[in-house]
Amino acid sequence: MFCKNCGKEIKDTEKFCSYCGTPVDVHEDNINRQENIRRKNVYTDNFNTVVPPKKSKSKLKKVIIAIIAVLVALVFLLYGYLEMILQDRIQQVQYKIQTTKL
């Protein structure tokens, strides 16, 4: 079970919280509530309000970001390759122009 005051987990047999000293309410409803909280993976804040856990990022969102990153990398690689081919072609044309004038 958990302390109402500080939220720390305490043994079901204790009458006082070993962290803050608050008396433990051992009513059956409190025990059932604490079990439900543990099963649902939620916790209580200092005001004894049940707070649901934060949702993790969806797997789909991560996959989409990875795909976009790969596409951006491919665009840069393609641009670099085409730039290299274009520069080589320009040099070939310039060489032909220089050799034909002589």
C-alpha positions in Angstrom: 0.0 0.0 0.0 1.1 3.6 -0.3 1.2 6.5 2.2 -1.5 9.1 1.7 0.8 11.9 2.7 4.1 11.2 0.9 3.1 8.6 -1.7 5.9 6.2 -0.7 5.1 2.4 -0.7 4.8 0.9 2.8 4.1 -2.6 4.0 0.5 -3.6 4.6 1.2 -4.5 8.2 2.7 -1.1 9.2 0.5 1.3 11.2 2.7 4.4 10.4 4.6 5.5 7.3 8.3 4.8 7.9 9.2 7.8 5.7 7.0 10.6 7.0 5.3 9.2 10.1 1.7 9.6 9.0 -0.7 7.1 10.5 -1.8 4.4 8.0 -5.5 4.0 7.3 -6.0 0.2 7.0 -9.6 0.1 5.9 -10.5 -2.5 3.3 -11.4 0.1 0.8 -8.0 1.7 1.0 -6.3 -1.6 0.5 -8.5 -2.4 -2.5 -7.9 1.0 -4.0 -4.1 0.7 -3.6 -4.2 -2.7 -5.3 -6.2 -1.2 -8.2 -3.7 1.6 -8.5 -0.8 -0.9 -8.7 -2.6 -3.0 -11.3 -3.4 0.1 -13.5 0.2 1.3 -13.2 -0.8 4.7 -11.8 0.3 6.5 -8.7 -1.2 9.0 -6.2 0.1 12.5 -5.7 0.4 14.3 -2.3 -3.3 15.2 -2.4 -4.3 11.5 -2.7 -5.4 12.0 -6.3 -5.0 9.2 -8.7 -2.8 10.3 -11.6 -2.5 8.1 -14.7 1.0 7.4 -16.1 2.3 9.5 -19.0 1.8 7.8 -22.4 4.9 6.8 -24.2 5.5 8.0 -27.8 3.7 5.7 -30.3 5.8 3.3 -32.3 4.2 4.6 -35.5 5.5 8.1 -34.8 9.0 6.8 -34.3 8.9 4.8 -37.6 7.6 7.8 -39.5 10.5 10.0 -38.2 13.0 7.3 -39.1 11.6 7.1 -42.7 11.7 10.8 -43.1 15.3 10.9 -41.8 16.3 8.2 -44.3 14.6 10.0 -47.2 16.4 13.3 -46.3 19.7 11.5 -46.3 19.0 9.9 -49.6 18.1 13.3 -51.1 21.5 14.7 -49.9 23.4 11.7 -51.3 21.6 12.0 -54.7 22.3 15.8 -54.8 26.0 15.2 -54.1 26.2 12.5 -56.8 24.4 14.6 -59.4 26.6 17.6 -58.5 29.7 15.4 -59.0 28.5 14.1 -62.4 27.6 17.7 -63.5 31.0 19.1 -62.5 32.7 16.2 -64.4 30.6 16.9 -67.5 31.4 20.6 -67.3 35.1 19.9 -67.2 34.8 17.6 -70.2 33.0 20.3 -72.2 35.6 22.9 -71.2 38.4 20.6 -72.2 36.8 20.0 -75.6 36.3 23.7 -76.1 40.0 24.4 -75.3 41.3 21.6 -77.5 39.2 22.6 -80.5 40.3 26.2 -80.5 44.0 25.3 -80.9 
